[in-house]
Amino acid sequence: MNKFHDDTNCIHGPNHFEDPHGALTAPLYQTSTFHFKNAAQGAARFAGEEAGYIYTRLGNPTTRELEEKVAALEEMEDAAATATGMGAVSASVLSFLQAGDHLIASKALYGCSYALFAHMLPKFGIDVSFVDMTDAQALQAALKPNSKMLFAETPINPTMTVLDLTMLGQFAKANQLISVIDNTFLTPLLQKPKHFGIDLIVHSATKYLNGHGDVVAGLVCGSKEHIATIKLTVLKDIGATISPHDAWLINRGLKTLHVRMARHCESAQKVAEYLEQHSKVTQVYYPGLPSHPGYRFLGEQMKGAGGVIAFELKGSLQDGEAFINATKLCTLAVSLGDPETLIQHPASMTHSPYTREERLAAGISDGLIRLSVGLENVDDIIADLAQAFNAF
Ligand SMILES: *Cc1c(COP(=O)(O)O)cnc(C)c1O
């Protein structure tokens, strides 16, 4: 394990880069293929007898820099970068599950993870149960002789429900399940699932890791053995590998991750406190508020509450629409973790893959609004929300 702190690793990565020309920034290896000195070298690379690159779908130095950085931040042995966050989610499940296996998934999940598990996996003979993972008894009751994997995210999008990682890690170990946590919302700077015995950590790097709203990408972190399996099966043959250019942009974005996360948390806390006292808001979901059930996990499990807030407006669905249409600085867009503050309506947008019943069961009401608090001056963000409240 390398000796640096997280904020140093965000900038340098575990393996300090030495460029032959002295370039400060590692170059972008924008190449599809790598030439061999002779036939013997090509054969040795394919046989795995000589380290080195062959073809970018199988590996690339720019991609490798990203994988090493994020693996170091997650304190995992290795990582695989993917074309999107969903590429990471699908690679983590498809690499280890086969027909006849059973997956225990959280009943509240990112909308497309839910759609993959509910609609796609059963087509390949994989049995999936959706469980309330705040409930240890429900988890126990979901176990089957063929249970192979547990998949969850925390805090849960968009209600920010926090799951007990100690409980989940112990449950998975006791029952020989491969445990997977989607750590997109907090990033390794605020939460390290590894400390709770989690086997695989997935990320949508589209969000905070890149942090500039100009890339879609993902990562899976795990043991050397698990990552080798992912790379040599699903990534190689299904092919959701990242573009080196995107990896280069994320390497650049990562250099400020520690500074950005501190600011996202600080501003989100102020916005959440503002919303909580507003007469037109009935409920605020943010683990940084003592009124939120997730607050007790701050400290031990999570170093910060992150930058995403959900809240319920007093009033009808139409009032909700009027409110989001009236914001001027807060941009009506899905995604999160960008410098811009983004506002969206989960029921009609990110969580539309759910039926209404499934959505309500996951705690996502018609009137819920999600805010990804950006890096603007927080007083400007609050002033924009204040004027939008006057629109209804
Ligand atoms: C965005 C997101 C994903 C999917 O990532 P993409 O990069 O959009 O494919 C998965 N999980 C969570 C929690 C997300 O926010």
The ligand as an SDF file (V2000), in Angstrom:
LIG
                    3D

 15 15  0  0  0  0  0  0  0  0999 V2000
  -25.1350    7.9160  -12.2740 C   0  0  0  0  0  0  0  0  0  0  0  0
  -25.1230    6.7130  -11.4080 C   0  0  0  0  0  0  0  0  0  0  0  0
  -24.9060    5.4350  -11.9360 C   0  0  0  0  0  0  0  0  0  0  0  0
  -24.7410    5.2000  -13.4300 C   0  0  0  0  0  0  0  0  0  0  0  0
  -23.6360    5.8550  -13.9340 O   0  0  0  0  0  0  0  0  0  0  0  0
  -23.4770    6.3200  -15.4840 P   0  0  0  0  0  0  0  0  0  0  0  0
  -22.1270    6.8810  -15.5140 O   0  0  0  0  0  0  0  0  0  0  0  0
  -24.5690    7.3080  -15.7350 O   0  0  0  0  0  0  0  0  0  0  0  0
  -23.6610    5.0860  -16.3010 O   0  0  0  0  0  0  0  0  0  0  0  0
  -24.8580    4.3640  -11.0640 C   0  0  0  0  0  0  0  0  0  0  0  0
  -25.0300    4.5440   -9.7350 N   0  0  0  0  0  0  0  0  0  0  0  0
  -25.2720    5.7530   -9.1950 C   0  0  0  0  0  0  0  0  0  0  0  0
  -25.4570    5.8670   -7.7220 C   0  0  0  0  0  0  0  0  0  0  0  0
  -25.3130    6.8710  -10.0050 C   0  0  0  0  0  0  0  0  0  0  0  0
  -25.5420    8.0840   -9.4630 O   0  0  0  0  0  0  0  0  0  0  0  0
  1  2  1  0
  2  3  1  0
  2 14  2  0
  3  4  1  0
  3 10  2  0
  4  5  1  0
  5  6  1  0
  6  7  2  0
  6  8  1  0
  6  9  1  0
 10 11  1  0
 11 12  2  0
 12 13  1  0
 12 14  1  0
 14 15  1  0
M  END
$$$$
